[in-house]
Amino acid sequence: MRVIGIIPARYASSRFPGKPLVEINGKTMIQRVYEQVSKASSIQEVIVATDDERIYKHVVAFGKVVMTAEDHQSGTDRCAEVLSKVTGFDIVVNIQGDEPFINPLQIDKVVSLLAENEDFDVATLAKKIDDEVTLFNPNAVKVVFDKKGKALYFSRSPIPHCRGKEQADWLARASFFKHIGMYAFRANKLLTLADLKQSTLELTESLEQLRWLENGYSIGVGLTEFETLGIDTPEDLELIK
């Protein structure tokens, strides 16, 4: 089974323009992500997908990169375009381009989850929440799943809701899980998923994975102990430094 890792990278971020090219201790963010993904034993090829000439020229110096259209709504759509230009891959892993310290073991885990479960169209990861700040932070997406690890719903709100309980008691009353935004797709499903129209739930929560659930596709959820450190703003960069 051949696996390709694709890293979508845009220059025009509203909160942090030029984010992929910022330096972190002598290396750009996109190079650090590329190198971490390359360490995953499950990955046979790594490609950066970008719509910006500056990022393209930079990545050519150390790895593989493909120019993609400017009008993609999501990283998933950008990955689908790259997949349409390459052949011979069974699984596609979409890795966030703003997580320079992503653990390669997480990539291997999400790949194995998909490879070993024929019922899943997509696989992703989650980490148990143990603090109230994360639980009630709308930027930290939560997920609930069934006993077989199949996702039931994703939300920016805390799910499940502890009815009749003070919020300070919720963590003691139920288990909550933070979604880790990495996806492994079956190659033959990714192109189909990218063609789906935006759904009601997706537009309501601003979460594209709800589009897949709403259209009947299955998402497997694996548990990880590793936290991810995404960089969304210049302040995040200074914190990580």
KEDOMAR-49731 format. One line per field, with one value per residue: residue in one letter; x, y, z of N, C-alpha, C in turn. Coordinates in nm, 4 decimals. Atoms other than C-alpha are relative to their C-alpha. Example, Ala and Ser with C-alpha at 12.3 -4.5 7.8 and 13.67 -1.06 7.14 Angstrom:
! KEDOMAR-49731
residu	(a; s)
n_c1	(0.0890; -0.0820)
n_c2	(-0.1190; -0.1190)
n_c3	(0.0000; -0.0060)
ca_c1	(1.2300; 1.3670)
ca_c2	(-0.4500; -0.1060)
ca_c3	(0.7800; 0.7140)
c_c1	(0.0900; -0.0770)
c_c2	(0.1200; 0.1090)
c_c3	(0.0000; 0.0730)
//
This chain:
! KEDOMAR-49731
residu	(m; r; v; i; g; i; i; p; a; r; y; a; s; s; r; f; p; g; k; p; l; v; e; i; n; g; k; t; m; i; q; r; v; y; e; q; v; s; k; a; s; s; i; q; e; v; i; v; a; t; d; d; e; r; i; y; k; h; v; v; a; f; g; k; v; v; m; t; a; e; d; h; q; s; g; t; d; r; c; a; e; v; l; s; k; v; t; g; f; d; i; v; v; n; i; q; g; d; e; p; f; i; n; p; l; q; i; d; k; v; v; s; l; l; a; e; n; e; d; f; d; v; a; t; l; a; k; k; i; d; d; e; v; t; l; f; n; p; n; a; v; k; v; v; f; d; k; k; g; k; a; l; y; f; s; r; s; p; i; p; h; c; r; g; k; e; q; a; d; w; l; a; r; a; s; f; f; k; h; i; g; m; y; a; f; r; a; n; k; l; l; t; l; a; d; l; k; q; s; t; l; e; l; t; e; s; l; e; q; l; r; w; l; e; n; g; y; s; i; g; v; g; l; t; e; f; e; t; l; g; i; d; t; p; e; d; l; e; l; i; k)
n_c1	(0.0851; -0.0833; 0.0581; -0.0590; 0.0310; 0.0138; 0.0016; 0.0508; -0.0684; 0.0431; -0.0719; 0.0943; 0.0764; 0.0559; -0.0533; -0.1462; -0.0484; -0.1354; -0.0302; -0.0877; -0.1391; -0.0629; -0.1094; -0.0004; -0.1358; -0.0821; 0.0717; 0.1366; 0.1030; 0.0372; -0.1078; 0.0068; 0.1122; -0.0410; -0.0982; 0.0676; 0.0829; -0.0912; -0.0481; 0.1026; -0.0362; 0.1107; 0.0091; -0.0951; -0.0298; 0.0522; 0.0149; 0.0643; 0.0979; 0.0102; 0.0468; -0.0837; -0.1296; -0.1074; -0.0088; -0.0449; -0.1445; -0.0702; 0.0084; -0.0782; -0.1389; -0.0216; 0.0973; 0.0936; 0.1088; 0.0897; 0.0832; 0.1424; 0.0870; 0.0123; 0.1371; 0.0426; 0.0605; -0.0590; -0.1183; 0.0443; 0.0138; -0.1353; -0.0549; 0.0660; -0.0603; -0.1303; 0.0246; 0.0402; -0.1188; -0.0940; 0.0620; -0.0632; 0.0129; 0.1231; 0.0418; -0.0497; 0.0051; 0.0018; -0.0683; 0.0054; -0.1280; -0.0394; -0.0369; -0.1399; -0.0543; 0.0900; -0.0680; 0.0170; 0.0771; 0.1411; 0.0268; 0.0037; 0.1195; 0.1206; -0.0082; 0.0312; 0.1416; 0.0752; -0.0413; 0.0462; 0.1462; 0.0606; 0.1269; -0.0234; -0.0385; -0.0966; -0.0446; -0.0541; -0.0450; 0.0557; -0.0727; 0.0899; -0.0088; -0.0111; 0.0037; 0.1209; -0.0281; 0.0161; 0.1368; 0.0955; -0.0575; 0.0622; -0.1027; -0.0388; 0.1140; 0.0245; 0.0576; 0.0545; -0.0070; 0.0644; -0.0887; -0.0922; -0.0876; 0.0568; 0.0439; 0.1420; 0.0168; -0.1059; 0.0608; -0.0800; 0.0547; -0.0319; 0.0928; 0.1431; 0.0414; 0.0337; 0.1226; 0.0283; -0.1227; -0.0825; -0.1089; -0.1210; 0.0063; 0.0182; -0.1116; 0.0135; 0.1247; -0.0012; -0.1262; 0.0051; -0.1152; -0.0352; -0.0341; -0.1298; 0.0378; -0.0748; 0.0889; -0.0430; 0.1116; -0.0187; -0.0211; 0.1187; 0.1072; -0.0349; 0.0495; 0.1452; 0.0266; -0.0300; 0.1065; 0.1238; 0.0361; 0.0017; 0.1239; 0.0580; -0.0762; -0.1332; 0.0106; 0.0394; -0.1125; -0.1228; -0.0826; 0.0255; 0.0219; 0.1435; 0.0513; -0.0184; 0.0952; 0.1369; 0.0204; -0.0010; -0.1328; -0.0415; -0.1283; -0.0531; -0.0726; -0.0997; -0.0419; -0.1416; -0.0420; -0.0820; 0.0673; -0.0502; -0.0276; 0.0257; -0.0348; 0.1021; -0.0249; -0.1377; -0.0130; -0.0254; -0.1391; -0.0867; 0.0201; -0.0725; -0.1438)
n_c2	(-0.1203; -0.1190; -0.1141; -0.1305; -0.1074; -0.1283; -0.1122; -0.1242; -0.1183; -0.1257; -0.1193; -0.1063; 0.0254; -0.1269; -0.0315; 0.0065; 0.0069; 0.0498; 0.0915; 0.1147; -0.0388; -0.0577; 0.0835; 0.0489; 0.0487; 0.0242; 0.0690; -0.0484; 0.0872; 0.1037; 0.0983; 0.0823; 0.0932; 0.0956; 0.0921; 0.0860; 0.0956; 0.0935; 0.0973; 0.1021; 0.1230; 0.0407; -0.0908; 0.0252; -0.1245; -0.1215; -0.1098; -0.1235; -0.0515; -0.1440; -0.0847; -0.1195; 0.0185; -0.0127; 0.1274; 0.0998; -0.0132; 0.0355; 0.1437; 0.0693; 0.0104; 0.1119; 0.1079; 0.0019; -0.0965; -0.0089; -0.1205; 0.0309; -0.1142; -0.0976; -0.0133; 0.1119; -0.0432; 0.0699; 0.0799; 0.1260; -0.0242; -0.0143; 0.1359; 0.0727; -0.0416; 0.0664; 0.1417; 0.0159; -0.0163; 0.1081; 0.1321; 0.1077; -0.0120; 0.0559; -0.0848; -0.1378; -0.0634; -0.1464; -0.0485; -0.1455; -0.0637; -0.0927; 0.0767; 0.0337; 0.1027; 0.1142; 0.1255; 0.0990; 0.1147; -0.0303; 0.0280; 0.1454; 0.0522; -0.0274; 0.0851; 0.1384; 0.0057; 0.0114; 0.1215; 0.1193; -0.0044; -0.0181; -0.0721; -0.1438; -0.0711; -0.1008; 0.0209; -0.1186; 0.0250; -0.0812; 0.0077; -0.0254; -0.1342; 0.0047; -0.1343; -0.0728; -0.1001; 0.0671; 0.0501; -0.1056; -0.0844; 0.0342; 0.0281; 0.1396; 0.0793; 0.1225; 0.1094; 0.1166; 0.1154; 0.1183; 0.0976; 0.0518; -0.1092; -0.0738; -0.1334; -0.0304; -0.1441; -0.0939; -0.1287; -0.0980; -0.0005; 0.1217; 0.1114; -0.0173; -0.1044; 0.0555; -0.0690; -0.0202; -0.0008; -0.1201; 0.0207; 0.0371; 0.1437; 0.0792; 0.0917; 0.1128; 0.0695; 0.0627; -0.0058; -0.0902; 0.0214; -0.1054; 0.0494; -0.0359; -0.0218; 0.0707; 0.0976; 0.0966; 0.0319; 0.0955; -0.0826; 0.0001; -0.0756; -0.1416; -0.0771; -0.0097; -0.0923; -0.1363; -0.0453; -0.0229; -0.1380; -0.0330; 0.0440; -0.0876; 0.0112; -0.0569; -0.1459; -0.0434; 0.0113; -0.0295; 0.1204; 0.0707; 0.1422; 0.0227; 0.0231; 0.1425; 0.0749; -0.0288; 0.0721; 0.1425; 0.0603; 0.0371; -0.0526; 0.0709; -0.0867; 0.0660; -0.0821; -0.0307; -0.0687; -0.1136; -0.1263; -0.0695; -0.1416; -0.0739; -0.1421; -0.0742; -0.1443; -0.0324; 0.0231; 0.1429; 0.0247; -0.0456; 0.0919; 0.1232; -0.0303)
n_c3	(0.0000; 0.0128; -0.0704; 0.0299; -0.0931; 0.0698; -0.0940; 0.0597; -0.0538; 0.0598; -0.0461; -0.0358; -0.1216; -0.0485; -0.1334; -0.0019; 0.1387; 0.0193; -0.1100; 0.0313; 0.0232; -0.1189; -0.0488; -0.1371; -0.0275; 0.1184; 0.1062; 0.0157; -0.0534; 0.0958; 0.0065; -0.1200; 0.0171; 0.1032; -0.0571; -0.0971; 0.0740; 0.0666; -0.0986; -0.0237; 0.0712; 0.0874; 0.1144; 0.1087; 0.0714; -0.0622; 0.0956; -0.0446; 0.0962; -0.0241; 0.1092; -0.0064; 0.0654; -0.0986; -0.0711; 0.0977; 0.0223; -0.1230; -0.0242; 0.1030; -0.0451; -0.0926; 0.0130; 0.1121; -0.0137; 0.1146; 0.0037; 0.0071; 0.0283; -0.1080; -0.0500; -0.0850; -0.1258; -0.1139; 0.0265; 0.0601; 0.1435; 0.0543; 0.0030; 0.1084; 0.1267; 0.0101; 0.0253; 0.1405; 0.0850; -0.0293; 0.0066; -0.0739; -0.1450; -0.0564; -0.1122; 0.0017; -0.1312; 0.0040; -0.1203; -0.0140; 0.0289; -0.1069; -0.1187; 0.0292; -0.0889; 0.0023; -0.0322; 0.1082; -0.0481; 0.0221; 0.1413; 0.0140; -0.0664; 0.0778; 0.1185; -0.0373; -0.0336; 0.1245; 0.0701; -0.0699; -0.0174; 0.1313; -0.0121; -0.0067; 0.1223; -0.0451; -0.1377; -0.0644; -0.1363; -0.1092; -0.1271; -0.1124; -0.0574; -0.1461; -0.0594; 0.0347; 0.1037; 0.1297; 0.0129; 0.0332; 0.1052; 0.1285; 0.1003; -0.0203; 0.0479; -0.0750; 0.0775; -0.0693; 0.0892; -0.0559; -0.0634; 0.1009; 0.0417; 0.1131; -0.0416; 0.0029; 0.0228; -0.0378; -0.0362; -0.0720; -0.1360; -0.0742; 0.0191; -0.0260; -0.0938; -0.1326; -0.0387; -0.1405; -0.0791; 0.0104; 0.0947; -0.0736; -0.0302; 0.1218; 0.0255; -0.0918; 0.0302; 0.1324; 0.0741; 0.1136; 0.0866; 0.0942; 0.1332; 0.0567; 0.1388; 0.1036; 0.0611; 0.1009; 0.0897; 0.1081; 0.1198; 0.0867; -0.0646; -0.0137; 0.1133; -0.0168; -0.1110; 0.0435; 0.0905; -0.0741; -0.0284; -0.1423; -0.0630; -0.1022; -0.1240; 0.0238; 0.0002; -0.1342; -0.0937; 0.0737; -0.0102; 0.1249; -0.0208; -0.0151; 0.1354; 0.0306; -0.0818; 0.0438; 0.1258; -0.0248; -0.0008; -0.1355; -0.0448; -0.1144; -0.0931; -0.0835; -0.1133; -0.0106; -0.1217; 0.0391; 0.0285; 0.1182; -0.0225; 0.1224; -0.0049; 0.0737; -0.0084; -0.0405; -0.1440; -0.0161; 0.0386; -0.1087; -0.1113; 0.0300; -0.0058)
ca_c1	(0.0000; 0.1533; 0.0981; 0.1569; 0.1747; 0.0495; 0.1075; -0.1225; 0.0546; -0.1024; 0.0771; -0.2341; -0.3380; -0.5717; -0.4268; -0.0632; 0.0349; 0.3429; 0.3221; 0.4840; 0.8024; 0.8602; 1.1820; 1.1975; 1.5559; 1.7097; 1.4520; 1.1202; 0.7997; 0.7172; 1.0608; 1.0220; 0.6802; 0.8209; 1.1103; 0.8855; 0.6453; 0.9396; 1.0358; 0.7088; 0.7797; 0.4402; 0.4999; 0.6579; 0.6389; 0.5885; 0.4584; 0.3827; 0.0710; 0.0744; -0.0736; 0.2120; 0.5274; 0.7369; 0.6544; 0.7047; 1.0547; 1.1512; 1.0330; 1.2016; 1.5345; 1.4729; 1.1749; 0.8824; 0.6127; 0.3126; 0.1429; -0.2330; -0.5281; -0.5856; -0.9594; -0.9600; -1.1837; -0.9859; -0.6662; -0.8638; -0.9478; -0.5816; -0.4796; -0.7347; -0.5818; -0.2361; -0.3744; -0.5243; -0.1716; 0.0035; -0.0595; 0.0060; -0.1087; -0.3680; -0.3801; -0.3407; -0.2513; -0.3390; -0.0948; -0.1415; 0.1319; 0.1436; 0.2504; 0.6321; 0.6787; 0.4236; 0.5147; 0.5793; 0.4229; 0.0894; 0.1117; 0.1908; -0.1027; -0.3613; -0.2354; -0.2521; -0.6013; -0.7277; -0.5276; -0.6555; -1.0245; -1.2019; -1.5204; -1.3562; -1.3392; -1.1304; -0.9206; -0.8218; -0.6970; -0.8186; -0.6632; -0.8415; -0.9130; -0.8021; -0.8436; -1.1389; -0.9678; -0.9479; -1.2926; -1.4700; -1.2462; -1.4407; -1.1126; -1.0453; -1.2724; -1.4292; -1.5344; -1.7564; -1.7355; -1.8960; -1.7497; -1.5828; -1.4102; -1.6418; -1.7003; -2.0547; -2.0093; -1.7534; -1.8283; -1.6727; -1.8951; -1.8201; -1.9771; -2.1405; -2.3351; -2.3534; -2.7120; -2.7858; -2.4208; -2.2003; -1.9334; -1.6622; -1.7777; -1.7977; -1.4503; -1.5300; -1.8652; -1.7721; -1.4850; -1.4134; -1.1814; -1.0068; -0.9879; -0.6358; -0.6712; -0.4870; -0.6664; -0.5842; -0.8075; -0.8534; -0.7291; -1.0427; -1.2612; -1.0697; -1.1640; -1.5299; -1.5213; -1.3682; -1.6619; -1.9254; -2.1116; -2.0854; -2.3453; -2.5705; -2.3806; -2.0461; -2.1566; -2.3062; -1.9936; -1.7367; -1.5981; -1.5532; -1.5517; -1.9225; -1.9821; -1.8451; -2.0530; -2.3655; -2.3168; -2.2820; -1.9055; -1.7392; -1.4532; -1.2461; -1.0978; -0.7740; -0.6513; -0.3146; -0.1243; 0.0668; -0.0466; -0.0159; 0.1272; -0.0338; 0.0795; -0.2145; -0.0827; 0.2500; 0.1815; 0.1686; 0.5068; 0.6646; 0.5150; 0.6629; 0.9994)
ca_c2	(0.0000; 0.3274; 0.6455; 1.0080; 1.2965; 1.6302; 1.9601; 2.2446; 2.5804; 2.9206; 3.2536; 3.4699; 3.3821; 3.6478; 3.6221; 3.5573; 3.6457; 3.4611; 3.2106; 2.9136; 3.1160; 3.2486; 3.1244; 2.9153; 2.8736; 2.8917; 2.6956; 2.8021; 2.6620; 2.4758; 2.3119; 2.1946; 2.0440; 1.8762; 1.7236; 1.5935; 1.4319; 1.2716; 1.0934; 0.8971; 0.5351; 0.4987; 0.7779; 0.7028; 1.0545; 1.4074; 1.6986; 2.0588; 2.1958; 2.5727; 2.8526; 3.0951; 3.1359; 3.2410; 2.9228; 2.7144; 2.8501; 2.8011; 2.4392; 2.3384; 2.3907; 2.1037; 1.8956; 1.8321; 2.0902; 2.1275; 2.4521; 2.4393; 2.6656; 2.9793; 2.9291; 2.6163; 2.6503; 2.4071; 2.2103; 1.8983; 2.0477; 2.1354; 1.7771; 1.6427; 1.8507; 1.7128; 1.3582; 1.4112; 1.4827; 1.1779; 0.8034; 0.4894; 0.5908; 0.4160; 0.6571; 1.0349; 1.2099; 1.5784; 1.7408; 2.0950; 2.3272; 2.5262; 2.2485; 2.2497; 2.0040; 1.7429; 1.3982; 1.1432; 0.8730; 1.0532; 1.0256; 0.6546; 0.6021; 0.7712; 0.5750; 0.2410; 0.3222; 0.3634; 0.0739; -0.1698; -0.0679; -0.1193; 0.0426; 0.3853; 0.6251; 0.8759; 0.8520; 1.1206; 1.1582; 1.2881; 1.3576; 1.3424; 1.6847; 1.7388; 2.1137; 2.3501; 2.6094; 2.3637; 2.2199; 2.5544; 2.7057; 2.7239; 2.7118; 2.3659; 2.1315; 1.8462; 1.5035; 1.2215; 0.8687; 0.5280; 0.2156; 0.1147; 0.4531; 0.5892; 0.9635; 1.0657; 1.4433; 1.7243; 2.0576; 2.3763; 2.3400; 2.0954; 1.7604; 1.5756; 1.8358; 1.7620; 1.8560; 2.0043; 2.0106; 2.3087; 2.3581; 2.3222; 1.9609; 1.8552; 1.7010; 1.4795; 1.3765; 1.2765; 1.2163; 1.4829; 1.4627; 1.7319; 1.6719; 1.6693; 1.8126; 1.5532; 1.3296; 1.0114; 0.9505; 0.6530; 0.7872; 0.6809; 0.8597; 1.1883; 1.3012; 1.2256; 1.4128; 1.7176; 1.7330; 1.7487; 2.0755; 2.2549; 2.1254; 2.2883; 2.1536; 2.2494; 2.6075; 2.6272; 2.5125; 2.6051; 2.2478; 2.0755; 1.7238; 1.7675; 1.7774; 1.4242; 1.2961; 1.4660; 1.2868; 0.9480; 0.8949; 0.7313; 0.8869; 0.6682; 0.8324; 0.7108; 0.8309; 0.9978; 1.1191; 1.3795; 1.7418; 1.9476; 2.2987; 2.4891; 2.8420; 3.0611; 3.4063; 3.5868; 3.5564; 3.1777; 3.1855; 3.3847; 3.1468; 2.8418; 3.0112)
ca_c3	(0.0000; -0.1153; 0.0841; -0.0143; 0.2322; 0.0979; 0.2780; 0.1620; 0.1994; 0.1292; 0.1487; 0.1866; 0.5414; 0.6835; 1.0366; 0.9410; 0.5812; 0.4574; 0.7417; 0.5581; 0.4977; 0.8485; 1.0066; 1.3218; 1.4435; 1.0978; 0.8982; 0.7504; 0.8887; 0.5682; 0.5600; 0.9184; 0.8413; 0.5289; 0.7212; 0.9993; 0.7514; 0.5692; 0.8933; 0.9004; 0.8080; 0.6380; 0.3837; 0.0453; -0.0997; 0.0338; -0.1747; -0.0817; -0.2543; -0.2959; -0.5041; -0.4426; -0.6515; -0.3502; -0.1612; -0.4751; -0.5388; -0.1761; -0.1528; -0.4806; -0.3036; -0.0586; -0.1737; -0.4067; -0.4702; -0.7007; -0.8035; -0.7513; -0.8296; -0.6240; -0.5692; -0.3511; -0.0443; 0.1692; 0.2022; 0.1116; -0.2279; -0.2801; -0.1939; -0.4407; -0.7203; -0.6441; -0.6365; -0.9832; -1.1119; -0.9631; -0.9818; -0.7850; -0.4369; -0.2212; 0.0750; 0.0898; 0.4144; 0.4443; 0.6880; 0.8192; 0.6920; 1.0166; 1.2560; 1.2332; 1.5190; 1.4185; 1.5485; 1.2681; 1.4872; 1.4564; 1.0790; 1.0994; 1.3375; 1.1157; 0.8139; 0.9953; 1.1243; 0.7689; 0.6263; 0.8889; 0.8809; 0.5516; 0.6862; 0.7148; 0.4190; 0.6143; 0.9305; 1.1789; 1.5372; 1.8713; 2.2102; 2.5451; 2.6926; 3.0516; 3.0996; 3.0941; 2.8733; 2.5832; 2.6508; 2.6212; 2.3527; 2.0227; 1.8290; 1.9746; 1.7802; 1.9755; 1.8461; 1.9695; 1.8293; 1.8732; 2.0352; 1.7083; 1.6734; 1.4047; 1.4313; 1.5186; 1.5194; 1.5373; 1.7036; 1.8289; 2.1344; 2.4149; 2.3247; 2.4880; 2.6850; 3.0596; 3.1264; 3.4652; 3.5742; 3.6498; 3.3830; 3.6460; 3.6956; 3.3298; 3.3048; 3.6026; 3.4590; 3.1016; 2.8616; 2.6001; 2.3016; 2.0993; 1.7264; 1.5811; 1.2311; 1.0250; 0.7745; 0.5856; 0.2832; 0.0592; -0.2734; -0.4587; -0.2018; -0.1843; -0.5341; -0.4592; -0.1283; -0.2957; -0.5386; -0.2649; -0.2197; 0.1136; 0.3579; 0.6150; 0.9146; 0.7628; 0.7067; 1.0558; 1.2413; 0.9751; 0.9791; 0.6441; 0.7944; 0.8715; 0.4963; 0.4704; 0.7619; 0.6321; 0.2983; 0.4633; 0.4569; 0.7578; 0.9545; 1.1854; 1.4955; 1.6551; 1.9924; 2.0398; 2.3436; 2.1433; 2.1383; 1.8212; 1.8169; 1.5332; 1.4480; 1.3496; 1.4468; 1.4999; 1.8738; 1.8424; 1.6714; 1.9524; 2.2089; 2.0350; 1.9965)
c_c1	(0.0880; -0.0735; 0.0748; -0.0444; -0.0023; -0.0181; -0.0516; 0.0660; -0.0425; 0.0825; -0.0973; -0.0880; -0.0489; 0.0613; 0.1527; 0.0511; 0.1447; 0.0438; 0.0925; 0.1476; 0.0657; 0.1059; -0.0177; 0.1368; 0.0736; -0.0656; -0.1416; -0.0988; -0.0313; 0.1095; -0.0033; -0.1148; 0.0394; 0.0949; -0.0632; -0.0851; 0.0868; 0.0530; -0.1005; 0.0298; -0.1071; -0.0066; 0.1063; 0.0388; -0.0661; -0.0031; -0.0656; -0.0924; -0.0230; -0.0565; 0.0863; 0.1400; 0.1152; 0.0189; 0.0532; 0.1519; 0.0794; 0.0035; 0.0823; 0.1432; 0.0241; -0.0970; -0.0896; -0.1176; -0.0802; -0.0798; -0.1453; -0.0795; -0.0139; -0.1355; -0.0482; -0.0531; 0.0677; 0.1265; -0.0353; -0.0124; 0.1371; 0.0683; -0.0598; 0.0585; 0.1359; -0.0187; -0.0379; 0.1191; 0.1047; -0.0743; 0.0712; -0.0109; -0.1369; -0.0584; 0.0662; -0.0144; 0.0116; 0.0581; -0.0034; 0.1391; 0.0476; 0.0302; 0.1427; 0.0601; -0.0921; 0.0792; -0.0237; -0.0818; -0.1502; -0.0394; -0.0110; -0.1284; -0.1243; -0.0005; -0.0395; -0.1474; -0.0840; 0.0313; -0.0605; -0.1518; -0.0679; -0.1287; 0.0174; 0.0389; 0.1127; 0.0430; 0.0593; 0.0359; -0.0704; 0.0827; -0.0956; 0.0264; 0.0041; 0.0025; -0.1203; 0.0229; -0.0209; -0.1446; -0.0967; 0.0534; -0.0599; 0.1004; 0.0559; -0.1206; -0.0103; -0.0652; -0.0572; -0.0061; -0.0618; 0.1035; 0.1007; 0.0939; -0.0503; -0.0565; -0.1506; -0.0242; 0.1253; -0.0677; 0.1020; -0.0496; 0.0448; -0.1064; 0.0613; -0.0280; -0.0421; -0.1211; -0.0140; 0.1225; 0.0745; 0.1188; 0.1298; 0.0058; 0.0006; 0.1114; -0.0051; -0.1205; 0.0039; 0.1393; -0.0194; 0.1286; 0.0164; 0.0393; 0.1370; -0.0167; 0.0924; -0.0925; 0.0764; -0.1237; 0.0347; 0.0053; -0.1251; -0.1179; 0.0284; -0.0574; -0.1519; -0.0360; 0.0208; -0.1082; -0.1312; -0.0246; -0.0002; -0.1375; -0.0459; 0.0805; 0.1389; -0.0036; -0.0344; 0.1191; 0.1326; 0.1020; -0.0285; -0.0263; -0.1474; -0.0671; 0.0078; -0.0974; -0.1419; -0.0332; 0.0191; 0.1346; 0.0450; 0.1403; 0.0423; 0.0848; 0.0948; 0.0456; 0.1508; 0.0279; 0.0779; -0.0865; 0.0585; 0.0154; -0.0145; 0.0334; -0.0980; 0.0291; 0.1473; 0.0229; 0.0261; 0.1451; 0.0944; -0.0096; 0.0797; 0.1490; 0.0494)
c_c2	(0.1243; 0.1227; 0.1272; 0.1006; 0.1324; 0.1106; 0.1249; 0.1210; 0.1241; 0.1151; 0.1005; -0.0379; 0.1331; 0.0414; 0.0026; -0.0140; -0.0475; -0.1028; -0.1158; 0.0358; 0.0655; -0.0961; -0.0363; -0.0632; -0.0450; -0.0757; 0.0554; -0.1018; -0.1143; -0.1051; -0.0918; -0.1011; -0.1107; -0.1050; -0.0944; -0.1058; -0.1064; -0.1068; -0.1112; -0.1236; -0.0440; 0.0790; -0.0330; 0.1270; 0.1165; 0.1108; 0.1189; 0.0478; 0.1476; 0.0722; 0.1251; -0.0284; 0.0076; -0.1294; -0.1083; 0.0046; -0.0406; -0.1521; -0.0792; -0.0245; -0.1207; -0.1164; 0.0146; 0.0934; 0.0044; 0.1290; -0.0417; 0.1282; 0.0903; -0.0036; -0.1175; 0.0519; -0.0625; -0.0728; -0.1332; 0.0140; 0.0113; -0.1377; -0.0796; 0.0392; -0.0664; -0.1478; -0.0245; 0.0081; -0.1088; -0.1333; -0.0966; 0.0065; -0.0493; 0.0873; 0.1359; 0.0573; 0.1511; 0.0506; 0.1522; 0.0604; 0.0952; -0.0727; -0.0517; -0.1085; -0.1208; -0.1287; -0.1017; -0.1214; 0.0234; -0.0312; -0.1505; -0.0579; 0.0231; -0.0831; -0.1431; -0.0158; -0.0191; -0.1313; -0.1258; -0.0052; 0.0335; 0.0813; 0.1516; 0.0547; 0.0986; -0.0384; 0.1292; -0.0353; 0.0914; -0.0226; 0.0349; 0.1378; -0.0106; 0.1381; 0.0766; 0.1026; -0.0602; -0.0420; 0.1074; 0.0997; -0.0382; -0.0254; -0.1421; -0.0865; -0.1294; -0.1058; -0.1051; -0.1149; -0.1216; -0.0989; -0.0605; 0.1088; 0.0785; 0.1329; 0.0159; 0.1470; 0.0741; 0.1327; 0.0920; 0.0150; -0.1263; -0.1068; -0.1250; 0.1140; -0.0650; 0.0757; 0.0083; 0.0029; 0.1316; -0.0293; -0.0427; -0.1499; -0.0874; -0.1021; -0.1224; -0.0870; -0.0777; 0.0097; 0.0864; -0.0164; 0.1149; -0.0626; 0.0521; 0.0042; -0.0584; -0.1078; -0.0942; -0.0379; -0.1210; 0.0805; 0.0064; 0.0739; 0.1503; 0.0836; 0.0167; 0.1005; 0.1449; 0.0568; 0.0287; 0.1484; 0.0233; -0.0299; 0.0982; -0.0032; 0.0609; 0.1516; 0.0535; 0.0032; 0.0435; -0.1132; -0.0875; -0.1483; -0.0327; -0.0212; -0.1488; -0.0842; 0.0180; -0.0719; -0.1506; -0.0689; -0.0235; 0.0514; -0.0776; 0.0928; -0.0853; 0.0933; 0.0162; 0.0697; 0.1272; 0.1218; 0.0580; 0.1479; 0.0745; 0.1475; 0.0762; 0.1492; 0.0253; -0.0236; -0.1473; -0.0324; 0.0399; -0.0937; -0.1274; 0.0236; 0.0032)
c_c3	(0.0000; 0.0545; -0.0383; 0.1059; -0.0744; 0.1036; -0.0716; 0.0660; -0.0775; 0.0570; 0.0611; 0.1183; 0.0570; 0.1335; 0.0042; -0.1435; -0.0071; 0.1015; -0.0380; -0.0107; 0.1211; 0.0533; 0.1470; 0.0232; -0.1268; -0.1128; -0.0105; 0.0564; -0.0960; -0.0131; 0.1221; -0.0090; -0.0981; 0.0583; 0.1020; -0.0696; -0.0649; 0.0949; 0.0263; -0.0840; -0.0992; -0.1301; -0.1047; -0.0774; 0.0713; -0.1042; 0.0697; -0.1119; 0.0285; -0.1212; -0.0121; -0.0551; 0.1001; 0.0783; -0.0931; -0.0176; 0.1234; 0.0187; -0.1005; 0.0466; 0.0908; -0.0183; -0.1216; 0.0281; -0.1290; 0.0110; -0.0188; -0.0228; 0.1216; 0.0698; 0.0840; 0.1329; 0.1208; -0.0417; -0.0636; -0.1507; -0.0667; -0.0107; -0.1154; -0.1359; -0.0197; -0.0345; -0.1455; -0.0946; 0.0234; -0.0063; 0.0950; 0.1504; 0.0467; 0.1100; -0.0129; 0.1402; -0.0181; 0.1316; 0.0028; -0.0200; 0.1079; 0.1307; -0.0163; 0.0880; 0.0082; 0.0209; -0.1121; 0.0422; -0.0149; -0.1436; -0.0213; 0.0603; -0.0851; -0.1284; 0.0344; 0.0349; -0.1258; -0.0708; 0.0614; 0.0192; -0.1319; 0.0058; -0.0003; -0.1368; 0.0284; 0.1410; 0.0537; 0.1443; 0.0993; 0.1252; 0.1139; 0.0594; 0.1515; 0.0641; -0.0530; -0.1105; -0.1384; -0.0219; -0.0476; -0.1037; -0.1350; -0.1119; 0.0128; -0.0341; 0.0805; -0.0899; 0.0940; -0.0998; 0.0682; 0.0530; -0.0969; -0.0519; -0.1185; 0.0482; -0.0150; -0.0310; 0.0443; 0.0319; 0.0649; 0.1442; 0.0729; -0.0260; 0.0620; 0.0986; 0.1314; 0.0554; 0.1516; 0.0896; -0.0201; -0.0927; 0.0679; 0.0290; -0.1255; -0.0211; 0.0909; -0.0335; -0.1318; -0.0604; -0.1229; -0.0803; -0.0993; -0.1335; -0.0415; -0.1516; -0.1050; -0.0564; -0.0920; -0.0808; -0.0862; -0.1296; -0.0866; 0.0615; 0.0016; -0.1141; 0.0074; 0.1082; -0.0421; -0.0915; 0.0707; 0.0225; 0.1507; 0.0590; 0.1073; 0.1289; -0.0144; 0.0087; 0.1385; 0.0953; -0.0614; 0.0189; -0.1210; 0.0202; 0.0218; -0.1349; -0.0340; 0.0806; -0.0506; -0.1303; 0.0159; -0.0020; 0.1448; 0.0294; 0.1248; 0.0854; 0.0848; 0.1095; 0.0014; 0.1319; -0.0320; -0.0287; -0.1282; 0.0317; -0.1316; 0.0181; -0.0889; -0.0077; 0.0318; 0.1493; 0.0288; -0.0308; 0.1119; 0.1199; -0.0217; 0.0041; 0.1435)
//
